[in-house]
Amino acid sequence: MKKILFLFILQAAVIFVLRAQPVSDYTYKLDNGVTVKMERCWNQVWVQQDYSAIKAGDQNPMSVTIRTLGDLTNGSSFKLMRSGKEVKTQGAAPGTYDLKLAFKLSGKPGTLSFVVGNVLIKPKTKTAVTVTLYDYQILIAESPASNNGLSFFESKINKYKGNTDQTNSIGIPKYYEKGKHDQDVKPVESPSKTSDKLKPGVYDVLISLGISGQTQKIWLENFTMKPDVNYIVTTNLNGGVVAYAGGGSIKQMHLYPAGTAAKQTGTASPIKALELYNYENVSTNNACPPGAYDVLLSNGNKYEWRKNFIIKTGSKTEIR
């Protein structure tokens, strides 16, 4: 999957709707009981629906192609639904349906599921539905330890699988009583910004991740912590990295949807309403979601465009 170019323009980092295909009932749950929820993160679902004349003898009026970016799933299935009941795709009558998708997670065992609405089957027509999923992978390593009866929790952020560089990507944890998010529970000890020792119990854990001036919130709800156990939680962003490598005195990189530069007339300048991400430590490996971008470079006084860069999951893109 890493070698396939997905030329999608990323908008706000939330589950969203494309071409009137609503995505609902998005559920990300691990087999150990932890429910994963995201706020202002990069996770997205893309849905495309295309139509063609159905071939003679073809009894299946719909085909479904499912893709996942990065390392997240190792299997998927779907059901065609109408009025809450499953309908066989073969011989399905013209009408509007829901598509229920389920994915088996490849990290910590669990499932991810959601429903795509407004799937349309037309008379004498083949409907081709393409669903692309992008989300973070949660990895939890547990090991016995001598913690004087306490639980140890540590948060790590990997920009993509195999990339353990924590530069510019620090996930700071906080702990709350299950279902109560008004006041956090203070750890007994805090060896570092990203690790704590706390009393055993069931917590809702909030990992706050700051990238490009934005704070992403990753909730691990219903997380059971046992005494004398270390929990190392790694969040794999399944992203790519971008860095400026052109020399000179460039101080900032601003990322926009591909095609933005061509629409701007006159002197290159920031377009705040369209800006997706910006980075000040331009020469370091900055995490970024996959997509197609125009990059606006600044030395503090002057701006220059670099057009149509593709950032892929699991690889580095250099801007010159």
Helices and strands as residue ranges (DSSP letters): E 23-30, E 35-39, E 44-53, E 62-68, E 73-82, E 85-87, E 95-105, E 110-121, E 125-134, E 137-144, E 151-158, E 171-177, E 184-185, E 189-192, E 195-198, E 201-211, E 214-225, E 229-236, E 240-244, E 252-257, H 260-263, G 272-274, E 277-279, E 286-288, E 291-298, E 303-311, E 316-319
